[in-house]
């Protein structure tokens, strides 16, 4: 599993260039968090490698991206038909309140 965050001192603002391009088609949760999920061949993977991603953006601009491949590591062939965690589980990991606490804010919320 790979987890990426925006630098903790830089929040994404609604007017920031690229914001609409990335999250324009995201589903919006009741708390305003935007969520994008995807299932695709791994761009860094070997034969049969697939990557599942959950990308979230909170209302205060904290972005958390969680991805997982069905291989032992990037650039290696897939060893199972799907990654271990479901997309729903990846979204739950990305929305865990610990990320907001680490960033010094209350988000993300569940």
N, C-alpha and C positions, 0 to 999 in steps of 0.2 A: 504494500500500500504506500502511496505517495501522498503527502499532504503539503500544500503550499498556501501561504498567506501573503497578502499584500504586506509590504513593510509596515510594522506596527505604528510608525509615525506618519504614514501617509494613508489617508482614507480616500476612497473613491467618492467623488461628488457627482451628483446627478448631471451636472453640466460638463463634466470632464469628457474630452473627445474620446470616442470609442465606447463609452458607457452604453449607449443605445445599441451599438453594433453587437456588443457582447450579451447584454441582458434584455434587449428589446423583445425577444420572443420567450422570455422566461415566464414560468408560472409564478404568480404572486400569491403568497400565503396570507392568511388573515392578519398576521403581525407586520406585513409589508415586506418581509424577506422575499427576495427573488431567487428562484431555484431553476437551474438548468441541469438536465441529466443527459448522458449520451452513452451509447454502446457502439463501438466501432473497432475495426482492426487497429492494433497498436501501431502508432507511428514509429515507435522505437523497438518494435518487437520482431521476433523471428517468425518462423512458419507457424501458422495457426494461432498466433498470439492476438488476443483481443483486450481492449481496455475499456473499462467502465468508469465514468466520471460523474461526480456531483459537484457543481459549482454554485456557491451561494453568495449573495450580496445582501447585507442587512441594511436597514434604513439609515443607520449612521455611517455606512460606507465600509464596513469590515467585510472583506472578501475571503472566503475559505474555499479551496479547491481540493477535493479528495479524489484520487484515482487509484485504480487497482487493475492489475493484469492477471491473466490466467497462466502465468509462467513463473518460474522461480525468481526471475529478475528481468528488467528490460533487456532487449536484444537477444533473449533466449526464446526458443520455441515454446508454444503453449503446451502445458502438461495436463490440462483438464479442459472440458468443454466450455466452462464459464469461470469467471473469478469466484473466489470463495464467498465474499459478501454480496448480498443483493444490492440493487440500486437504492432501495428504501433504507437499508442499513448504512450505506455510504452517505446518504442525505442526513441521517441521524448523527453520524460522526461529525459531519461538517457543521451541523447546527448545535453541537454540544456547547453548553454555556461556558465551558473551560476556555474556549477560544476567546470569548469576549473578556473573560477575567484576565487572561494572559495579555490581552491588548489594552487592558485598563478601562474597559467599558462594560456595560451590562449586556451587550449582544455577543454572540447570537442568542436568540431565545428559542425555546422549543415550541 
